């Protein structure tokens, strides 16, 4: 990690110049509204990655979730007798 002028660690993410092809109409409208294309693209990629990671987690843990749900269906919640509601 690199330190900034004050000696504190620089926590800004490293940037990498990247070429992307975007719909011309979207680009023009985004610029007309003052939208930062780099930030918008980065936010969109981050949201897509979050969805993909969540789907992957569900896929990887499907057997455990199914097993837990089957147990609850067959036996009820393990600590149900302690519920206050």
CNS distance restraints for C-alpha pairs under 8 A (distance, minus, plus):
assign (resid   1 and name CA) (resid   9 and name CA) 6.43 0.50 0.50
assign (resid   1 and name CA) (resid  10 and name CA) 6.78 0.50 0.50
assign (resid   1 and name CA) (resid  11 and name CA) 7.78 0.50 0.50
assign (resid   2 and name CA) (resid   9 and name CA) 5.82 0.50 0.50
assign (resid   2 and name CA) (resid  10 and name CA) 5.60 0.50 0.50
assign (resid   3 and name CA) (resid   7 and name CA) 5.19 0.50 0.50
assign (resid   3 and name CA) (resid   8 and name CA) 5.29 0.50 0.50
assign (resid   3 and name CA) (resid   9 and name CA) 4.16 0.50 0.50
assign (resid   3 and name CA) (resid  10 and name CA) 5.14 0.50 0.50
assign (resid   4 and name CA) (resid   8 and name CA) 5.69 0.50 0.50
assign (resid   4 and name CA) (resid   9 and name CA) 6.02 0.50 0.50
assign (resid   4 and name CA) (resid  10 and name CA) 5.38 0.50 0.50
assign (resid  22 and name CA) (resid  26 and name CA) 7.30 0.50 0.50
assign (resid  22 and name CA) (resid  27 and name CA) 6.78 0.50 0.50
assign (resid  23 and name CA) (resid  27 and name CA) 6.34 0.50 0.50
assign (resid  24 and name CA) (resid  28 and name CA) 6.19 0.50 0.50
assign (resid  25 and name CA) (resid  29 and name CA) 6.13 0.50 0.50
assign (resid  26 and name CA) (resid  30 and name CA) 5.93 0.50 0.50
assign (resid  27 and name CA) (resid  31 and name CA) 6.10 0.50 0.50
assign (resid  27 and name CA) (resid  37 and name CA) 7.66 0.50 0.50
assign (resid  28 and name CA) (resid  32 and name CA) 6.12 0.50 0.50
assign (resid  29 and name CA) (resid  33 and name CA) 6.32 0.50 0.50
assign (resid  30 and name CA) (resid  34 and name CA) 6.27 0.50 0.50
assign (resid  30 and name CA) (resid  35 and name CA) 5.09 0.50 0.50
assign (resid  30 and name CA) (resid  36 and name CA) 7.67 0.50 0.50
assign (resid  30 and name CA) (resid  37 and name CA) 7.33 0.50 0.50
assign (resid  31 and name CA) (resid  35 and name CA) 5.55 0.50 0.50
assign (resid  31 and name CA) (resid  36 and name CA) 7.35 0.50 0.50
assign (resid  31 and name CA) (resid  37 and name CA) 7.75 0.50 0.50
assign (resid  35 and name CA) (resid  40 and name CA) 7.25 0.50 0.50
assign (resid  36 and name CA) (resid  40 and name CA) 6.13 0.50 0.50
assign (resid  37 and name CA) (resid  41 and name CA) 5.97 0.50 0.50
assign (resid  38 and name CA) (resid  42 and name CA) 6.06 0.50 0.50
assign (resid  39 and name CA) (resid  43 and name CA) 6.00 0.50 0.50
assign (resid  40 and name CA) (resid  44 and name CA) 6.14 0.50 0.50
assign (resid  41 and name CA) (resid  45 and name CA) 6.15 0.50 0.50
assign (resid  42 and name CA) (resid  46 and name CA) 6.10 0.50 0.50
assign (resid  43 and name CA) (resid  47 and name CA) 6.17 0.50 0.50
assign (resid  44 and name CA) (resid  48 and name CA) 6.18 0.50 0.50
assign (resid  45 and name CA) (resid  49 and name CA) 6.06 0.50 0.50
assign (resid  46 and name CA) (resid  50 and name CA) 6.20 0.50 0.50
assign (resid  47 and name CA) (resid  51 and name CA) 6.39 0.50 0.50
assign (resid  48 and name CA) (resid  52 and name CA) 6.21 0.50 0.50
assign (resid  49 and name CA) (resid  53 and name CA) 5.97 0.50 0.50
assign (resid  50 and name CA) (resid  54 and name CA) 6.11 0.50 0.50
assign (resid  51 and name CA) (resid  55 and name CA) 6.17 0.50 0.50
assign (resid  52 and name CA) (resid  56 and name CA) 6.07 0.50 0.50
assign (resid  53 and name CA) (resid  57 and name CA) 6.06 0.50 0.50
assign (resid  54 and name CA) (resid  58 and name CA) 6.22 0.50 0.50
assign (resid  55 and name CA) (resid  59 and name CA) 6.17 0.50 0.50
assign (resid  56 and name CA) (resid  60 and name CA) 6.06 0.50 0.50
assign (resid  57 and name CA) (resid  61 and name CA) 6.03 0.50 0.50
assign (resid  58 and name CA) (resid  62 and name CA) 5.56 0.50 0.50
assign (resid  61 and name CA) (resid  65 and name CA) 6.23 0.50 0.50
assign (resid  62 and name CA) (resid  66 and name CA) 5.98 0.50 0.50
assign (resid  63 and name CA) (resid  67 and name CA) 6.05 0.50 0.50
assign (resid  64 and name CA) (resid  68 and name CA) 6.09 0.50 0.50
assign (resid  65 and name CA) (resid  69 and name CA) 6.08 0.50 0.50
assign (resid  66 and name CA) (resid  70 and name CA) 6.04 0.50 0.50
assign (resid  67 and name CA) (resid  71 and name CA) 6.20 0.50 0.50
assign (resid  68 and name CA) (resid  72 and name CA) 6.33 0.50 0.50
assign (resid  69 and name CA) (resid  73 and name CA) 6.15 0.50 0.50
assign (resid  70 and name CA) (resid  74 and name CA) 6.14 0.50 0.50
assign (resid  71 and name CA) (resid  75 and name CA) 5.81 0.50 0.50
assign (resid  71 and name CA) (resid  76 and name CA) 7.23 0.50 0.50
assign (resid  72 and name CA) (resid  76 and name CA) 4.38 0.50 0.50
assign (resid  72 and name CA) (resid  77 and name CA) 5.35 0.50 0.50
assign (resid  72 and name CA) (resid  78 and name CA) 7.54 0.50 0.50
assign (resid  76 and name CA) (resid  80 and name CA) 7.38 0.50 0.50
assign (resid  79 and name CA) (resid  83 and name CA) 7.19 0.50 0.50
